[in-house]
Amino acid sequence: MLNDPPTREKLKLYRLIPVAQAGDPGWDGADFQGDIVVRAFSSADARVAAAPAELDRTEIDASQSGGHPIPHANAFGNERLYAVVEMLDRNGVAARGPRGVVSGGVSTGSAKPTLVP
């Protein structure tokens, strides 16, 4: 109804699971990272909430895809690379923290520096 107060969305837990094999060409612009769990308002929001966990190559002076920079590559946002599954939250973990990454993360081991001292 028009006079109803707005409902406050509740955070839920979502797991982003890689669906493409590690050698899939879709990974050319991003590194294969494995599962990540996030707090988010929806499955679409889960992809957005996971994006900051992806390595910011500009901060470590590294390039992607064999030296060809792809500034906005985001594996978590690509449905061909990651599926999003809502998780059961029997212990109330989603409500006990801010929107964002709960577990998992991005390895910096595969980043290649573009400048060598």
NORJOSUL-V551104 format. One record per residue. N is the residue number from 1. RES is the residue in three letters. PSI is psi in whole degrees, -180 to 180 (999 if undefined). Layout:
# NORJOSUL-V551104
n = <N/N>
res = <RES/RES>
psi = <PSI/PSI>
This chain:
# NORJOSUL-V551104
n = <1/2/3/4/5/6/7/8/9/10/11/12/13/14/15/16/17/18/19/20/21/22/23/24/25/26/27/28/29/30/31/32/33/34/35/36/37/38/39/40/41/42/43/44/45/46/47/48/49/50/51/52/53/54/55/56/57/58/59/60/61/62/63/64/65/66/67/68/69/70/71/72/73/74/75/76/77/78/79/80/81/82/83/84/85/86/87/88/89/90/91/92/93/94/95/96/97/98/99/100/101/102/103/104/105/106/107/108/109/110/111/112/113/114/115/116/117>
res = <MET/LEU/ASN/ASP/PRO/PRO/THR/ARG/GLU/LYS/LEU/LYS/LEU/TYR/ARG/LEU/ILE/PRO/VAL/ALA/GLN/ALA/GLY/ASP/PRO/GLY/TRP/ASP/GLY/ALA/ASP/PHE/GLN/GLY/ASP/ILE/VAL/VAL/ARG/ALA/PHE/SER/SER/ALA/ASP/ALA/ARG/VAL/ALA/ALA/ALA/PRO/ALA/GLU/LEU/ASP/ARG/THR/GLU/ILE/ASP/ALA/SER/GLN/SER/GLY/GLY/HIS/PRO/ILE/PRO/HIS/ALA/ASN/ALA/PHE/GLY/ASN/GLU/ARG/LEU/TYR/ALA/VAL/VAL/GLU/MET/LEU/ASP/ARG/ASN/GLY/VAL/ALA/ALA/ARG/GLY/PRO/ARG/GLY/VAL/VAL/SER/GLY/GLY/VAL/SER/THR/GLY/SER/ALA/LYS/PRO/THR/LEU/VAL/PRO>
psi = <159/-29/-2/140/150/140/139/122/146/144/144/166/136/141/128/122/129/132/-15/144/156/-32/3/139/-20/-23/-1/-36/5/157/142/121/-17/-167/153/142/134/157/130/170/-23/173/-37/-41/-28/-39/-40/-42/-29/-26/-42/-19/-21/143/126/98/-22/-25/-23/11/58/160/163/167/55/34/-2/106/139/90/-28/23/132/101/-38/-26/-6/112/-14/-17/-39/137/152/127/128/136/152/142/67/-23/4/28/-39/-38/-12/25/176/164/134/-165/131/-46/160/174/-173/130/139/-2/-25/-3/139/116/143/-18/129/126/999>
